[in-house]
């Protein structure tokens, strides 16, 4: 470990740019980076510099441990009342006959199909359908818990919850309490996109705003629930918008401590209203992960979704600050392949995932949703 410290200290000392050198010293002494620091890293730091610093932080926090979990996804519907410019997944409500809508029984049957498998989590997210209201989903949560009480239910983005709560005429606090009591264990990180209103108005104007998104996660944290956070990057935002987004999350985490992991999501331009926008390069992707690890100092974990990046690029992220590559995701999930993911049928067996992690000299650890260790390989 001593040689690693000397190596990273030398790298910092060798920086010609004194501002970048100062940022390096801050990282090594666990000092918090400012928004200006974050922007400067995006604008001026080399990939090798941010990568080495992020890897150092990752190894300080987690050594070589890389987490994954065994989960499966249920998507209740791809019919949606909202029209987000980057979405290749949903069908507008006016064209709902082109989409799918699952009944409570159909979703329970999916849960039952995993009865003899060692999955620890079901992940439920989908479009926002007017008929799938708070009462519908609390019934679903209760049915899943009645059938398999130990299964952790991670479900619904603030986009879905905001719509449900408004329709049911309940406050955020009351709505979260009802969902939690019905069996909702934690929240995924979706729907955050980019918080800044200038960007939000252009890519997802009609859905819950940043304040609403943060308020729903805050209410969940107050009930003792954990949640994740995402950021959709690599489209029309500037570096400052990314840092502003991360800053809002970092501030809420200071207040509640309820976030488990931060997940930067790469914008894909296939089959959506933003197909004219070029996708970010692999170099830019790795810079994003590395700077996120440096900036999000109070988030324990940094996750890369391997289906969106492809297997090899996901391996690469493990040298740029990432310590979690999500789950063995069953291939019933349509959301990734329809959103232009690298993996057309995103499924990996546990052995494949373990081997993927071991190939880059990391230690695979199967976790539950809250990062309890299920098995170390």
N, C-alpha and C positions, 0 to 999 in steps of 0.2 A: 504493500500500500504506500510505503514511503517513496518508492521510485515513481509511482503514479502522481503523487503530490508534487515531487520535484519537476516531473515532466510538464505538468499543467502550469506550474508556477513559471517555468522557463518560457512556455508558450505565451503566457500573459505578458511577461517582461519583454518579449520580442516584438510585441505589437508596436508598429510605428505611430499609429494614431493614439494619442494620449487618452482620448475619451474612451476608446475601446479597451485600452489598458485598464483604465479606472473601473469600467464595468466588470472586467475580468477579476480585479481585486475584490470588488463587491461580492461577486458570486462566490469566490473562494472563502470570504469571511462571513458568508450567509447574511449579507446585507440585502435589503429589498431593492429591486430595480425600480426606477421611476418610469413614467410613461415615455418621457424623452429618451431614456435608456433603451426602452423597447423599440421605439421607432428607429433609433440610431443603429441598433443591431440589424434590423431589416434592411436599412438603406446602405450600410457601409461594411458590416462584418462579413468575413468570408465564411463559406460553409464549413471549412475545416475548423475554424475558430469556435463558432457557435456549437458545432457538433462535439468538439472535444470538451467544452465547458458543460454542455448538457449531459454528456455521457458521464462526466465526473459527478455531477449532481445526482444522476440516476443511480450511480454505484454507491454514493454516500447514503442514499435513502434505501436502496433495495439490493445492493450487491449485484449479483448476476441473475437474481430471481426474475422470471417472466411469468406473469399470470395468464391463465385462461379459465373459462368456465364451461360447463356443459349446460347449454340452454336450448330452448326451441322457441320459435316465434309463432304468434297467431296474429293475423291481420284481419280484423273484423270486417273491414270493407275498404275498397279503394275509391268509393264514391265520396266526393268532398264538395262542401259548399264554398270552399275557398279556391282561389286561382293564383298559385304562386308561380312566378315566371320560371323558376329553376326546376319545377317538378315534372318528372316524366312518368310519375306513378299513378296519380289519381285521375278519375273521370269526373268531370263536373256533374253536379246533381241533375242538370237538365238532360244529360246523356247517361243517366244511371243504368239504363238497360245494357250498356256496354261493360259495366263493372260487375263486381260481386258484392254480396251482402251475406254474411254468415249469421245463422240463428244462434241462440244461446246453446241449444243442443248440439249443433254442428261444432261449435267451439269446444264444448265439453268433450265431445268425441275425439277431438284432436288431443286434448289433455290426456284422455284415457288411453290413447294409442301409445303413450310413453309410460304406461303403468309399471312395466318391469324394467325400465331403463334408469340408470343412475343420474338423471338430470336433476339439477338443483333449482332451476329458474325457468319460468315462462315469461316471455317478453311480449307484451301486447300493445301494438300501436297500429294506427291506420288512418284512413281519411275521416273527415268530420261529416257524419251523416245525421240529418235532422231527426230521424226516427230512433237513432241509437243514443238515447238520452241518459241522464244520471240514474234513473230508476232501472233502465235496461242493464247498464254496466254494473250497478251494485248487485243486481240479481246474478250476473255472470260471476262476479268476484266471490259471492257467497257460495255459488255452486261449485266453483273450483276448490275453494277451501274445504267445503264439506266432503269433497271427493278425495283430495290429497292435501291435508292440512300443512305438511312440511314444505310443500312447493312454494318457493318465494315468487310472489307476483310483482314483477316490475312492469308498470303499465302507464300509458297515457301521457302524452306531452301536454304542456300548458295550453297548446292550441286546442286540443280536444277538451281538456278540463275547463278552460275558460268558457267555451261554447256550452258545455253541459251545465255549468253553474249558472250562467246567465239565463239559459232556457228554463232551469228549475227555479229561478229567482232566489238563489241562495248566495250568501257571501262566500268569498274564497275560503275563509276559515271554516265555515260551516260545511261547505262542499267537500273540503279535504278531510274533515272529520268523518263525514258520512262514508266517503270512499275508503278511508283507512279502517274504519270499524267493519266495513263489509269485507275487508281482506286485502286491500291494496298495501303492499309492503314498502315499495320504493318507486321513485320516478326515473324514467330514462332521461336522456339529456336533450332530446330533439326539440325542434321548433324555435331554437334560439336564433339560428341563421346569423345575421349581423345585427347587433342591438341598435346601432345609430340610426335615427329616424330618416336621415337623408338616403341611406341605402335601403332601409326597410320599405320605404314608400315605393321604391322602384322594383323591388323583387317580391315583396309579400305584403302589400299595402293593407289587405283587408283582415289579416289575422291578428291575434293578440300582440300588443306592443311589448317593448323591453320591460317596462314597469310591471305590466301584467305577468309576464314570464317570471320575472324575479320574485314577484309577490307570491306566486303559487309555490315556487320552490321554498321560499322563506316559511310559508305556512306549513309545508310538509316537514321542514326541519324542526319547526316548533313542536310538532307532534312526535318528534323523535325518529322521523323517517329520514332515510338518506336518499340522495339523488345524484345524478350525473349532470354534466354540462357539455354542450357542444358549441362549435362555431363553424359555419359554412364559409370556407375561404377560397380565394382564387377565382373570383368573378369580377365584379365592378367596384369592389371596395379598395380603399387605399391602405397602406400599412398602418396609418394612424387609426383607421376604423377598427382594424384587428386588435390593436393595443387597447383602444378605448373599450372594446368588447371584453377583453380579458380583465381589464381593470374593474369593470362592473361586477364580474364574477368573483374576483379576488376580494373586493370589498364585502360582498355578501358572505363569502366564506370566513372572512375575519369576524363577522357578526355572529354567524350560526355554526360554523364548522360542519355543516351537514353534507357537503359535496364529497363524494368518493373520488371521482375521476374526471379529467377534462379530455374531451375527444375532438380534435380538429377534424372536420370532414371536408374532403376535397370536392369542390364543385365539378360535376360532370355535365358535359354539354349535349348529351345525346337525347333526342326526342323531346325537347322542351322549348319554351319560348326564348331561351337564351343560347340557342345553338350557334349564334354568331360570335359568342364570347369564347376566346381560346382557353383551353385548360392549362393549369399551371404545370411546369416541368417537374421532374422528379427532384431536381436540385432545390427548387422552390418548396416542394413538399417537405423535404428533409429540414430545410431552414425553418419552416413553420413549426415542425415538431420540436426542434431544438430550442427555438426561442420561447415556445410555449413552456417547455420544461424550466427554462431560466426565469420566466416571468411569473408563472403560477406557483410561487414558492409555498403557498399554504394548501395546495392540492396534493394529497399523498400520491396519487397515481396519474399517469398519462397513458391514454389508450389509443391504439391505431386499429381501425376496423379493417381487417385483412381483405374482406370481399371488395371493398371500394378501391383498395390500392393494388391488389394482386399479391400473390404470396411472396414473391421475391422482394418487392418494395416494402412489404410488411416486415420481412426479416431485416431489411436495411434500417428501418426506423428504430430497431432495438439498439443501434449504435448512436442514435440521435435523441436519447432521452426517454424513449418509450419503454414501459415495463409491463404492458398488458396488451395482448392482441385479440381480445374478445373471446368468443366462444366457438364451440364446434358447430354452431349454427346449422340447424337441419335444413335440407334443401327445399323444404316446403316454402321458404320465404321468397316472395316475389319482389319485395320492395327494392332489393339490391340490384337484381338483374334488370329490372325495368328502369332503374335510375342510372343505367349505363355503367354498372360496376365492371371491374376487370374480370370478375369471376361469374360466368353465366349461370352456373348452378352452385351457389355458394354453400357447399358442405365440405367439411373435413372431418375425418374420423379423429378420435383422440390420439391414436398412434401417429397419424400424419401431422397433427398439430404439435405433438411432443417432439417429433423428429425435426420439424421446421425450426423450432426454437433451439434444439440441440445443435443443429448444423452451424449456427452462428455462436456456439460456445456459451449459450445461456442455459440457466437451470429452469426447466418447466415446472410450474406449480399449479395444480388445479385448485381453484378457489370457489367459494360460494359468492353470492352477490355482494356481501359486505366484506369480502377479502379475508374471510376465515379460510384456513388451509384445509382442503379436502384430501389432497395427496401430493406428495413431492416425488418427482421422477428422477 
